[in-house]
Amino acid sequence: ERYYDNKKKGVEKRVYLATDEPAVVTDLRNKYPDYTFLTDSATVTAASDASFASRYSADIHVGIITDIQLLLSCEFVVCTLSSNICRLVYEVQSSRMWNVSDTFHSADIAYNYE
């Protein structure tokens, strides 16, 4: 919301959602009806399949590369840095701009060790 608060009024709220959990797409569309969630549903469905053969198929690799390219073209990225894809997007964006922290936010939960 804070990101869109800084935008002009009337800007369509669009979010590219890269996930391997189909339930997340449905949940977010229900929770935030004024947002348009863009996703590759074929890749989400294939990636959620737990079988070894489908996990490492050419279609999945194309989907991952597509997710990376689309995340790199986003104005603002929110993801978990515990994800390899997120870390890759962060590193590539870091090489493109001086201060990536203005366009990137980690959704990871801080771990506390006692």
C-alpha positions as CSV (number, residue, x, y, z in Angstrom):
1,E,0.0,0.0,0.0
2,R,2.8,2.5,0.9
3,Y,4.3,2.0,-2.6
4,Y,1.0,2.9,-4.3
5,D,0.4,5.8,-1.9
6,N,3.4,7.5,-3.6
7,K,2.0,7.0,-7.1
8,K,-0.5,9.1,-8.9
9,K,-4.1,8.6,-8.1
10,G,-5.9,6.2,-10.5
11,V,-2.8,4.0,-11.1
12,E,-3.9,0.4,-11.5
13,K,-2.5,-1.7,-8.7
14,R,-0.8,-4.6,-10.5
15,V,1.4,-7.2,-8.8
16,Y,3.4,-9.9,-10.6
17,L,3.3,-12.9,-8.3
18,A,6.0,-15.6,-8.7
19,T,5.1,-18.6,-6.6
20,D,4.9,-22.4,-6.6
21,E,1.9,-22.4,-4.3
22,P,-1.5,-22.2,-6.1
23,A,-3.3,-21.4,-2.9
24,V,-1.3,-18.2,-2.5
25,V,-2.7,-16.8,-5.7
26,T,-6.3,-17.5,-4.7
27,D,-5.8,-16.2,-1.2
28,L,-4.3,-12.9,-2.3
29,R,-6.9,-12.3,-5.0
30,N,-9.6,-12.8,-2.3
31,K,-7.8,-10.6,0.3
32,Y,-7.0,-7.8,-2.1
33,P,-9.7,-7.5,-4.7
34,D,-8.6,-4.0,-5.8
35,Y,-5.3,-5.4,-7.0
36,T,-4.6,-7.2,-10.3
37,F,-2.4,-10.2,-9.7
38,L,-0.4,-11.4,-12.7
39,T,1.0,-14.9,-12.7
40,D,1.8,-17.7,-15.0
41,S,-0.8,-20.2,-13.9
42,A,0.7,-23.1,-15.9
43,T,4.1,-22.6,-14.2
44,V,2.5,-22.3,-10.8
45,T,0.5,-25.5,-11.3
46,A,3.5,-27.4,-12.7
47,A,5.9,-26.1,-10.0
48,S,3.5,-27.2,-7.2
49,D,3.6,-30.8,-8.4
50,A,6.0,-32.7,-6.1
51,S,7.1,-35.3,-8.6
52,F,10.8,-35.3,-9.5
53,A,10.1,-35.6,-13.3
54,S,8.0,-32.5,-13.4
55,R,10.1,-30.4,-11.1
56,Y,13.1,-30.6,-13.5
57,S,11.3,-30.4,-16.8
58,A,12.1,-27.9,-19.5
59,D,8.8,-26.2,-19.0
60,I,9.6,-25.5,-15.3
61,H,13.0,-24.1,-16.3
62,V,11.4,-21.8,-18.9
63,G,8.9,-20.7,-16.2
64,I,11.7,-19.9,-13.7
65,I,13.6,-17.9,-16.3
66,T,10.3,-16.0,-17.2
67,D,9.7,-15.3,-13.5
68,I,13.3,-13.9,-13.1
69,Q,12.9,-11.7,-16.2
70,L,9.6,-10.4,-15.1
71,L,10.8,-9.7,-11.5
72,L,13.7,-7.8,-12.9
73,S,11.4,-5.6,-14.9
74,C,9.3,-4.7,-11.8
75,E,9.5,-1.3,-10.3
76,F,9.5,-2.7,-6.7
77,V,10.2,-6.3,-5.6
78,V,9.0,-7.9,-2.4
79,C,10.3,-11.5,-1.8
80,T,12.1,-13.7,0.6
81,L,15.9,-13.6,0.4
82,S,15.8,-17.2,1.6
83,S,14.7,-18.0,-2.0
84,N,17.4,-18.6,-4.6
85,I,15.3,-16.8,-7.2
86,C,14.9,-13.8,-5.0
87,R,18.6,-13.6,-4.2
88,L,19.4,-13.8,-7.9
89,V,17.0,-11.0,-8.7
90,Y,18.5,-8.9,-5.9
91,E,22.1,-9.5,-7.2
92,V,21.2,-8.7,-10.8
93,Q,19.4,-5.5,-9.7
94,S,22.3,-4.6,-7.5
95,S,24.5,-4.7,-10.5
96,R,22.1,-2.4,-12.4
97,M,21.6,0.4,-9.8
98,W,23.6,1.9,-7.0
99,N,21.0,1.6,-4.2
100,V,18.7,-1.4,-4.7
101,S,17.2,-1.0,-1.2
102,D,14.8,1.7,-2.6
103,T,13.2,-0.9,-4.9
104,F,13.5,-4.1,-2.9
105,H,12.1,-5.4,0.3
106,S,12.7,-8.8,2.0
107,A,9.7,-10.5,3.5
108,D,11.8,-12.9,5.5
109,I,11.1,-13.2,9.2
110,A,14.1,-12.3,11.4
111,Y,15.5,-15.4,13.2
112,N,16.4,-15.0,16.8
113,Y,18.8,-17.4,18.4
114,E,19.0,-17.7,22.1
